Every structure is written in C-alpha cells, then in structure tokens.
Amino acid sequence: MATLAELNSWPAEKAREELLRCCGCAKWAENVLAARPYRDRNALFAAADSAWEKASSSERLEAFAHHPRIGGKDALRAKFAATKEWAQGEQSGAAAASEAVLDALAKGNEEYEAKFGHIFIVCATGKSAAEMLDLLKSRLPNDAKTEQGLAAREQGKITKIRLEKLIP
C-alpha cells in the first residue's frame, strides 16, 4: 500500500514495478506512469482505464499472461510471487472448492487455453469456484475476438481492484 503522493514521487522504476503488479502489460504501465502526477485517485483510475482501452491484442495477451490459472495453486506459489497475496484473495472462492469443481476448472482451463491461446481471465473477487466454472463454460462457445474483449473487460476490473489495493 502507498499513498497517491508516493506514487507520484516514486522513481520511474519503482512506480513501474508497482503498476505492473496491478496490470502486467508494460505499455499500460508506461502510459499510466507517463501521466503522473495524479491530482486524485479518480484521475489515476481514469488514466488506467484509458491506457487499457488503447491496449492492442498483443498487449492484452501480455497482461493475461501475468495471471495464475483460476484454482492453480502451484502457479500462485511459483510464477506469481509478486502478486500472490492479491491473487489468493481474489481467488479465495476457488480455495474452498471441492476436488470435483477444481478438477472441472482444470479441465475447463485446458480446453479454454487450447481454443483461445491464453488463460481464462475473470474478475474472481467475490465469486465461488462453481460460479467461475459456470462463467468459464459459458464463455467457451465464444469466438476468439469476442472472448478477448470479454477477458479484457475482466482484466480492467482486476486492474482497478489492484490499484485500489495499491493506493487505498
């Protein structure tokens, strides 16, 4: 956690590192960084939204790659140490899931990744594992363009939640 004044005054490297914890797209972080100083949180959130709306397909995929799979505990421990606490809280609904639901999530994630080329992105905050599984299943019939747009909207929600955690 930090204050807005701290974000505004951090050296670029430190601010970039913290912003990348919120959204793993380098260009997004650079665009948000370049708009400093922010007069208030709303200005920060608006700049973050604007930067994300301009993200290209490859930039979206870069951000998606910075997330663990829903229910993927090994990924939370290894690859995503910098955002582990946030992701665990966001995915707390998956932590209490039955083995059957976790197995179905794992299978659904594999099918989703094979079809779309990236992990299933959903703003998991407040959702049970069963709800996330239902969402995953409902999005599998989508075409790639539609699905990337849905995933990008979910990434935007995740980014805002993380920015709110970074600058409470």
Buried (B, 14 or more C-beta within 10 A) or exposed (E): EBEBEBBBEBEEEEBBEBBBBBBBBBBBBBBBBEBBEBEEBEBBBEBBBEBBEEBEEEBBBBBBEBBBBBBBBEBBEEBBEBBBEBBBEBBBBBEEBEEEBBEBBBEBBEBBEEBBEBBBBBBBBEBBBBEBBEBBEEBBEBEEEEBBEBBBEBBBBBBBBBBEBBBE
